[in-house]
Amino acid sequence: MSRWKELPAELSTPVRQLVIRLRRLKDHSGLSLRQLAAKTGYSAKSWERYLGGRSLPPREAVEAMARTAGDDPDRLLALHEVAAEAWSRRTTPEPEAEPERSHGRPLRAAFVAGTVALVVAVAASVVLIVRFTDGGENPAAPSPPPRSASASKRTYECRVERGPDGLWYAGNSRTREAILAYGHAGPEVAEAQCLLLRAGFPPGEIDGIYGPLTQGAVKRIQRREDLVVDGIIGPHTWKALRT
């Protein structure tokens, strides 16, 4: 597995997840940047920027990467769509304020300041309401969309046993490919929690909700297995959990 440079700190979560997924696909393919360029039609320098998080790859490049690495392009394109929206918010400049030219400048300035304060207050109230109803978690970009962590809380059972293939299963899901991150919820998360517990990394309550305790446990097992320590469960982390 390649030793990748650390991604820029200012990258949003959806963009970071997309880049990490592309890095894993390149590692899985075993191709160099030049070989990848030859197979996808995008230059090695372009892929160096895409995989370094310095620019967002176009949709066609993402699809080409998926097909080259033998991955499902639909799931990767869904992740790209969310990342592209986050990237556009990051790169769209704020409109410049029109210069004041009238004698009523103090009055207009006070009016604008009051309007901005009102908008900020309303926005803050909406954020607080959303965080309250969602349990304070920051949902990550789904691929495909999982159930929200705001769904009714339940407790899952861990029926851990080895399957005929020699891998560990806990009775909630048999996936080895699902991408799970902070804010996701459902039986796939419960499966990961059970396997984390079996491996000696307690994730907290087995409730199927990918919260901070589960994320911390994932990072610890990734560190032990010499994986990318990003707190995101993908094929490499599933392999570590099931073997």
Phi, psi and omega in degrees: 000138183293149173266099185275149173288154179295138181286154178304137184295335185279357181294138176287164183300315179299318180293318179299318179296319179297313182297317180298319179296317179295321178299318181294322179295321178296316178301317182295324182287334182074013183271147170281172179298322179294318178295320178297320178298318181296326183275333185256341182087004177249137188297160178298323178294323177297314180294328177297321177290317182298313185282348176266358179076015181272339175210153182274127179292145176292163182303320183295324179293320179297316179296319179297320178298316181300314182291324179295321182272000179075028181258165179286113183293332183296316180295320181290324180290327176296319177294322179295323181298316178293320180295321180296321178295317179294322180294321181294325177292329181286325188260351180281120184290150176286139179294140180284144179288141179288132181296143179281133180230355184266165178286347181269027183304312181302321182292316180295321180297319180295321180295315180297316180299319179295320179297315180298317180299320180295316180298317180297318181296316179296316180298318179297322179295318180297317180299317180296320180295315180297316181294324179295314182287334181265006178079015177078010183264155181257100186295139178265170182290121183275153176202095349288168186299123175276173175292147183290151178290350178278357178296162183303133185287140178217168179246134180257156176263149176252104177252073188282127176201158178280137177273175178301337179274003179084004181261159180272138176225149184244006174088003180254330179196150178250014183295148171230008185234341187302137176267119182238141181212175182309128179101344179285160180209153177137181183296331178296320178294318179299321178300314179296320179298317179297317182288327174297317178297317178298324183279356178093022179234083185303126181262010186090207181294140178277080185244002179074015180244124183277085180257192185296325180292318178295317179299318178297319179295320178298316180297325180292318180288327176296321179294319180294323183271006179060042176260174173295122184271086182238356181072014180248129180271120175228193183305321181292319179289323175301319180300317179296325181286326187268348181256000000 
